[in-house]
Amino acid sequence: MSSAHRLAVIALVTAATGVGVAAGSPASVGAPPALVPSNWCSDQPAPCIESVTHDGTPVPKTDPTFQVQLADFGSGYEYMWNLMESGDYDLTSAAAGAWTVVLDTGAVVPRVVYGIGQNGDVSRIDDGDGTWHVSTTAHPTLVAQGCDNSSVPWTCPTNAVADKTFLAAEVTAWDNWTDVTQRKAFFGVDFWTNIEVNSFPPNVFADEATNSARMVLDVAAPHFLSDGTTEYHGHFEMVLPNDFLHENFFIPSPTTMTPASLAVGGGGPVSTTTVTKASPSDPVVIRISDITFSKRRLEVSTGTIVPTRPGNLVARRTTTHAGRLSYDLAKARGARVTGYQARCVPAHGDSVTGSVKGNASPLKVTGLRSGTAYSCRVRATSKAGHGPWSAKSTLRARP
């Protein structure tokens, strides 16, 4: 595994290029990226800009007001686009709204996308021939500048040096990460922000005794805007796919997670946090708004993950109308097991259920019909929700 690189998400590289850099790889720590001479795919092969839209309206490459500039870090695996207005990276209210930029990245796999913006959304398109497209949508965001990320610890002024509105995104294959399994697990990781983040990937601290872990991000920004009186509020959006949670956050079965599985803290007294997971196969999405500074540490903890699947289920008919289900107890994984539920289904007719409180086995099911066999399963429950169902076991028919 390579070492974590310092990440200055809102730092702008030298004024010679004026390109906004979301730094997180060796290429962005050193020399600034080089501008791609011909941005658009009609003028050159990949990497290139396929299309640009503003609130759904196409923006041509000859637009007199807005241009999207493409930059190449020279590493062969990461690129950046920046929105410009009348030749300036500082945007006005005319640039408000949703911007969608589609890049043809060629053979570069768009594993990680991070940028300066808010309400971000990323779509990765596998062309099926070893090449890729990536669509990034986001809104411009106000950035309070002035933090010095060249020292450890970082320092930020109380009042911002300048306040500017930016929109930029970096797309990378994350090829600087030497562990191949972990590198692949970064596919689908996205984040959008307007604050300084000092490391990505985050530092992860595992606690094997409690089957939990903490993901820590040190973030910083000035406390006030440059007027010295308006409090600056930051925001942070992060998408964490299941593979990333498994390989880098040590969660055994991320598909069993619910929004209650992650607890986020450290955003400041007025901050708001939402954690969502639309379905077991979907990634976790963390959104934090109204973060106040001058320095914060965001901590994401695996507080409550649903229990594991009960093992070695054995179903035994004890009477004509009752049965007993024995099983290996589930593992709690951060939240105490509060009980088990059983469901037994016949080939025809109504199913029957049973339950037991606590982390206990066996449990009893009643209401069985004579002469009828049942296929049974058991699952554990906790405050995070229901764990996965066990394998099936059959209650034989009994007169």
C-alpha positions as CSV (number, residue, x, y, z in Angstrom):
1,M,0.0,0.0,0.0
2,S,1.4,3.4,-0.8
3,S,1.3,6.1,1.8
4,A,-1.6,8.5,2.0
5,H,-1.0,11.8,0.2
6,R,-1.8,15.2,1.5
7,L,-5.0,16.5,-0.1
8,A,-5.7,20.1,-0.5
9,V,-9.1,19.9,-2.3
10,I,-9.6,23.6,-2.8
11,A,-5.9,24.6,-3.3
12,L,-5.3,26.4,-6.6
13,V,-2.0,25.6,-8.3
14,T,0.3,28.3,-9.6
15,A,-1.3,31.4,-11.1
16,A,0.5,30.5,-14.4
17,T,-2.3,28.1,-15.1
18,G,-5.0,29.1,-12.6
19,V,-6.2,25.5,-12.6
20,G,-8.1,24.4,-9.5
21,V,-6.6,21.1,-8.2
22,A,-8.1,18.5,-6.0
23,A,-4.7,17.0,-5.0
24,G,-4.5,13.5,-3.8
25,S,-1.9,11.8,-6.0
26,P,1.8,12.3,-6.7
27,A,1.1,14.2,-10.0
28,S,-0.9,16.8,-8.2
29,V,1.6,17.3,-5.4
30,G,4.4,18.4,-7.7
31,A,4.1,20.3,-11.0
32,P,0.8,21.8,-12.0
33,P,-1.1,19.9,-14.7
34,A,-0.7,20.9,-18.4
35,L,-3.6,22.2,-20.3
36,V,-4.8,19.9,-23.1
37,P,-4.4,22.0,-26.3
38,S,-7.6,20.9,-27.9
39,N,-10.3,20.2,-25.3
40,W,-13.0,18.6,-27.4
41,C,-13.3,15.1,-28.8
42,S,-14.1,16.5,-32.2
43,D,-10.6,17.9,-32.3
44,Q,-8.6,15.1,-30.7
45,P,-8.7,11.6,-29.3
46,A,-9.1,10.8,-25.6
47,P,-8.7,12.3,-23.1
48,C,-11.2,14.9,-24.3
49,I,-14.5,16.7,-23.5
50,E,-17.5,14.9,-25.0
51,S,-20.1,17.4,-24.0
52,V,-21.0,20.2,-21.6
53,T,-24.5,21.2,-20.5
54,H,-25.8,24.0,-18.1
55,D,-29.1,23.2,-16.5
56,G,-29.8,20.9,-19.4
57,T,-28.9,23.3,-22.1
58,P,-25.9,22.3,-24.3
59,V,-22.9,24.6,-24.1
60,P,-20.8,24.5,-27.3
61,K,-17.0,24.7,-27.4
62,T,-17.4,28.1,-29.0
63,D,-19.6,29.6,-26.3
64,P,-18.5,33.2,-25.8
65,T,-19.0,33.3,-22.0
66,F,-18.4,29.8,-20.6
67,Q,-15.6,27.4,-21.3
68,V,-14.6,24.1,-19.7
69,Q,-10.8,23.7,-19.6
70,L,-9.2,20.2,-19.6
71,A,-5.9,19.5,-17.9
72,D,-3.6,16.5,-18.0
73,F,-1.3,15.7,-15.0
74,G,1.1,13.9,-17.2
75,S,0.8,10.7,-15.1
76,G,-1.3,8.9,-17.7
77,Y,-4.1,8.2,-15.2
78,E,-5.7,11.5,-14.0
79,Y,-7.3,14.5,-15.6
80,M,-9.1,17.6,-14.4
81,W,-11.7,20.0,-15.8
82,N,-12.4,23.5,-14.7
83,L,-15.3,25.8,-15.5
84,M,-14.3,29.3,-16.7
85,E,-16.5,32.4,-17.1
86,S,-15.2,35.0,-19.5
87,G,-11.6,33.7,-19.1
88,D,-11.8,33.7,-15.3
89,Y,-12.0,30.8,-12.8
90,D,-14.0,32.9,-10.3
91,L,-17.6,32.4,-11.3
92,T,-20.5,34.9,-11.0
93,S,-24.2,34.2,-10.3
94,A,-24.6,33.6,-14.0
95,A,-22.9,30.3,-13.6
96,A,-25.3,29.1,-10.9
97,G,-27.1,25.8,-11.5
98,A,-26.2,22.3,-12.5
99,W,-23.2,21.7,-14.9
100,T,-22.7,18.4,-16.5
101,V,-19.3,17.6,-18.1
102,V,-18.8,14.3,-20.0
103,L,-15.3,13.2,-20.6
104,D,-13.9,10.5,-22.8
105,T,-11.1,9.1,-20.7
106,G,-10.0,6.4,-23.1
107,A,-8.4,3.5,-21.4
108,V,-8.2,5.4,-18.1
109,V,-10.6,3.8,-15.6
110,P,-12.5,6.6,-13.8
111,R,-12.3,5.0,-10.3
112,V,-12.2,8.2,-8.2
113,V,-13.8,11.6,-8.8
114,Y,-13.3,14.5,-6.5
115,G,-13.8,18.2,-7.0
116,I,-14.7,21.6,-5.9
117,G,-18.5,21.8,-6.1
118,Q,-21.7,20.7,-4.4
119,N,-24.7,18.4,-5.1
120,G,-22.3,16.2,-7.1
121,D,-23.3,13.2,-9.1
122,V,-21.1,10.9,-11.1
123,S,-21.9,8.3,-13.8
124,R,-19.2,5.9,-15.1
125,I,-19.8,4.4,-18.6
126,D,-17.9,1.3,-19.6
127,D,-17.8,1.5,-23.4
128,G,-17.3,-2.3,-23.6
129,D,-14.1,-2.1,-25.6
130,G,-11.6,-1.2,-22.8
131,T,-12.4,2.5,-22.9
132,W,-14.5,4.7,-20.6
133,H,-16.6,7.8,-20.4
134,V,-17.4,9.6,-17.2
135,S,-20.2,12.1,-16.6
136,T,-19.8,14.6,-13.7
137,T,-22.6,16.9,-12.6
138,A,-22.3,19.5,-9.8
139,H,-23.1,23.1,-8.8
140,P,-20.5,25.8,-8.3
141,T,-19.5,26.5,-4.7
142,L,-18.1,29.4,-2.7
143,V,-14.6,28.8,-1.4
144,A,-12.9,30.8,1.4
145,Q,-9.2,30.8,0.6
146,G,-6.2,31.3,2.8
147,C,-5.3,28.0,4.6
148,D,-1.6,27.1,4.5
149,N,-1.4,23.3,3.8
150,S,2.3,23.3,3.3
151,S,2.9,22.8,7.1
152,V,1.9,20.3,9.6
153,P,-0.5,20.9,11.3
154,W,-2.3,23.1,8.8
155,T,-2.9,26.7,9.6
156,C,-5.9,28.8,8.5
157,P,-6.5,32.5,9.1
158,T,-9.5,33.6,11.0
159,N,-10.6,35.7,8.0
160,A,-10.4,34.3,4.5
161,V,-7.8,35.9,2.2
162,A,-10.3,35.8,-0.7
163,D,-13.8,34.4,-1.4
164,K,-14.3,32.9,-4.8
165,T,-16.8,30.6,-6.5
166,F,-15.4,27.6,-8.3
167,L,-16.4,24.4,-10.1
168,A,-13.8,21.8,-11.0
169,A,-13.4,18.0,-10.8
170,E,-10.5,15.6,-11.1
171,V,-10.9,12.1,-12.5
172,T,-8.3,9.5,-11.7
173,A,-7.7,5.8,-12.1
174,W,-6.0,5.9,-8.7
175,D,-3.0,4.0,-10.2
176,N,-0.7,5.5,-7.6
177,W,-2.2,3.0,-5.1
178,T,0.1,0.0,-5.2
179,D,-2.2,-2.6,-3.6
180,V,-4.1,-3.8,-6.6
181,T,-7.1,-5.2,-4.7
182,Q,-7.5,-2.0,-2.7
183,R,-7.0,0.1,-5.9
184,K,-9.9,-1.7,-7.6
185,A,-12.0,-1.2,-4.5
186,F,-11.8,2.5,-5.0
187,F,-14.0,2.3,-8.1
188,G,-17.0,4.5,-7.5
189,V,-15.6,6.7,-4.7
190,D,-16.6,10.3,-5.2
191,F,-16.5,13.4,-3.1
192,W,-17.3,17.1,-3.6
193,T,-16.5,19.8,-1.2
194,N,-15.4,23.5,-0.6
195,I,-13.0,22.9,2.3
196,E,-9.5,21.7,2.8
197,V,-9.0,17.9,3.4
198,N,-5.6,16.8,4.4
199,S,-5.6,13.2,3.4
200,F,-7.3,10.9,1.0
201,P,-8.0,8.1,1.4
202,P,-8.9,8.8,5.0
203,N,-7.0,7.3,7.9
204,V,-8.8,4.2,9.1
205,F,-8.5,2.9,12.7
206,A,-9.8,-0.6,13.3
207,D,-11.0,-2.0,16.6
208,E,-11.2,-5.8,16.3
209,A,-12.5,-6.3,19.8
210,T,-15.7,-4.5,18.9
211,N,-15.8,-5.3,15.2
212,S,-15.8,-1.5,14.5
213,A,-13.7,1.0,12.8
214,R,-13.3,4.8,12.5
215,M,-12.5,6.7,9.3
216,V,-10.9,10.0,10.1
217,L,-10.6,13.1,7.8
218,D,-8.9,16.3,9.1
219,V,-10.6,19.3,7.4
220,A,-9.9,23.0,7.7
221,A,-11.1,26.4,6.5
222,P,-11.1,30.0,7.7
223,H,-13.8,30.9,10.2
224,F,-15.0,34.0,8.5
225,L,-15.2,35.2,4.9
226,S,-12.9,38.0,3.9
227,D,-15.3,40.6,5.2
228,G,-14.3,39.4,8.7
229,T,-17.9,39.1,9.9
230,T,-19.7,36.5,7.8
231,E,-19.2,33.0,9.2
232,Y,-18.0,30.5,6.6
233,H,-19.9,27.3,6.3
234,G,-18.4,24.3,4.5
235,H,-19.9,21.2,3.0
236,F,-18.7,17.7,2.2
237,E,-20.3,14.9,0.1
238,M,-18.7,11.5,-0.1
239,V,-19.8,8.3,-1.9
240,L,-18.3,5.0,-0.5
241,P,-19.1,1.8,-2.5
242,N,-19.4,-1.6,-0.9
243,D,-16.0,-2.8,-2.2
244,F,-14.3,0.2,-0.6
245,L,-16.0,-0.4,2.7
246,H,-15.0,-4.0,2.6
247,E,-11.3,-3.6,1.6
248,N,-10.5,-0.3,3.2
249,F,-13.0,0.1,6.1
250,F,-12.9,-3.6,7.2
251,I,-16.6,-4.2,7.1
252,P,-17.2,-7.9,6.5
253,S,-20.5,-7.7,4.6
254,P,-21.3,-4.1,3.5
255,T,-24.5,-5.3,1.7
256,T,-26.0,-5.8,5.2
257,M,-25.4,-2.2,6.2
258,T,-28.2,0.4,6.8
259,P,-27.9,4.1,7.3
260,A,-27.7,3.4,11.0
261,S,-24.4,1.5,10.4
262,L,-22.4,4.7,10.2
263,A,-22.2,7.5,12.7
264,V,-20.6,10.8,11.6
265,G,-19.3,13.4,14.0
266,G,-17.1,16.5,14.3
267,G,-18.9,18.8,11.8
268,G,-19.3,21.7,14.2
269,P,-22.2,23.0,16.3
270,V,-24.5,24.0,13.5
271,S,-23.7,21.1,11.0
272,T,-26.2,18.7,9.6
273,T,-25.3,15.2,8.5
274,T,-27.3,12.6,6.4
275,V,-26.2,9.0,5.7
276,T,-28.1,7.1,3.1
277,K,-27.9,3.6,1.5
278,A,-30.6,3.2,-1.1
279,S,-30.3,-0.6,-1.3
280,P,-27.9,-3.3,-0.1
281,S,-26.0,-3.2,-3.4
282,D,-25.8,0.6,-3.4
283,P,-23.0,2.6,-1.9
284,V,-23.2,4.7,1.3
285,V,-23.6,8.4,0.7
286,I,-22.5,10.8,3.4
287,R,-23.5,14.5,3.2
288,I,-22.5,17.1,5.7
289,S,-23.5,20.8,5.5
290,D,-22.9,23.9,7.5
291,I,-19.5,22.8,8.9
292,T,-17.9,25.7,10.8
293,F,-14.2,26.2,11.3
294,S,-11.2,27.0,11.8
295,K,-10.3,23.4,12.2
296,R,-12.4,20.2,12.3
297,R,-11.9,16.5,12.4
298,L,-14.7,14.4,10.8
299,E,-15.0,10.9,12.1
300,V,-17.2,8.2,10.4
301,S,-17.6,5.2,12.7
302,T,-19.1,1.8,12.0
303,G,-21.4,2.0,15.0
304,T,-24.2,-0.4,14.2
305,I,-24.1,-3.0,11.4
306,V,-26.8,-5.6,11.2
307,P,-25.8,-9.1,12.6
308,T,-24.3,-11.8,10.4
309,R,-26.2,-14.8,9.1
310,P,-27.0,-17.6,11.6
311,G,-25.2,-20.8,10.7
312,N,-25.9,-24.5,10.7
313,L,-29.7,-24.3,11.0
314,V,-31.3,-27.6,12.1
315,A,-35.1,-27.9,12.1
316,R,-36.8,-30.7,14.2
317,R,-40.4,-31.5,14.5
318,T,-41.2,-31.9,18.2
319,T,-45.0,-32.4,18.0
320,T,-47.7,-32.4,15.3
321,H,-48.1,-28.7,15.6
322,A,-44.7,-27.5,16.9
323,G,-41.0,-27.6,16.0
324,R,-37.7,-26.5,17.2
325,L,-35.0,-24.6,15.3
326,S,-31.4,-24.7,16.4
327,Y,-28.6,-22.6,14.9
328,D,-25.2,-21.1,15.4
329,L,-25.5,-17.6,16.9
330,A,-25.0,-14.6,14.7
331,K,-22.1,-12.1,15.3
332,A,-23.2,-8.7,16.5
333,R,-20.8,-6.6,14.5
334,G,-21.2,-3.4,16.5
335,A,-24.8,-3.7,17.7
336,R,-26.1,-6.1,20.3
337,V,-28.3,-8.9,19.0
338,T,-31.7,-8.4,20.4
339,G,-33.4,-11.6,19.1
340,Y,-34.1,-14.0,16.3
341,Q,-37.0,-14.4,13.9
342,A,-38.0,-17.6,12.1
343,R,-40.2,-18.1,9.1
344,C,-41.4,-21.6,8.0
345,V,-43.1,-21.9,4.6
346,P,-45.1,-25.0,3.4
347,A,-45.5,-25.9,-0.3
348,H,-49.1,-24.9,0.0
349,G,-50.9,-22.7,2.5
350,D,-49.9,-20.1,5.1
351,S,-46.5,-19.8,6.6
352,V,-45.8,-19.7,10.3
353,T,-43.4,-17.5,12.3
354,G,-41.6,-17.7,15.6
355,S,-39.1,-15.6,17.6
356,V,-36.9,-15.6,20.6
357,K,-35.5,-12.6,22.6
358,G,-31.8,-12.1,23.1
359,N,-28.8,-13.8,21.6
360,A,-30.2,-17.3,22.1
361,S,-30.9,-20.6,20.4
362,P,-33.1,-22.6,19.8
363,L,-36.4,-21.0,19.1
364,K,-39.9,-22.6,18.9
365,V,-42.4,-22.4,16.1
366,T,-46.1,-23.4,16.6
367,G,-49.2,-23.6,14.5
368,L,-47.9,-26.2,12.1
369,R,-50.4,-28.3,10.2
370,S,-50.5,-32.0,10.5
371,G,-49.1,-33.9,7.5
372,T,-47.3,-30.8,6.2
373,A,-43.6,-30.2,5.7
374,Y,-42.1,-26.7,6.1
375,S,-39.0,-25.0,4.8
376,C,-37.6,-22.8,7.6
377,R,-35.1,-19.9,7.8
378,V,-33.8,-17.8,10.8
379,R,-32.4,-14.3,11.0
380,A,-30.9,-12.2,13.8
381,T,-32.1,-8.7,14.7
382,S,-30.4,-5.6,16.3
383,K,-31.2,-1.9,16.5
384,A,-29.6,-1.6,13.1
385,G,-32.1,-3.9,11.6
386,H,-32.5,-7.5,10.4
387,G,-29.5,-9.6,9.4
388,P,-29.6,-11.9,6.4
389,W,-31.7,-15.1,6.5
390,S,-29.9,-18.4,7.2
391,A,-29.8,-21.3,4.8
392,K,-33.0,-23.4,4.7
393,S,-33.8,-26.4,6.8
394,T,-36.8,-28.6,6.6
395,L,-39.4,-29.5,9.3
396,R,-40.6,-32.9,8.2
397,A,-44.3,-33.7,7.9
398,R,-45.9,-35.4,10.9
399,P,-49.4,-36.9,11.2
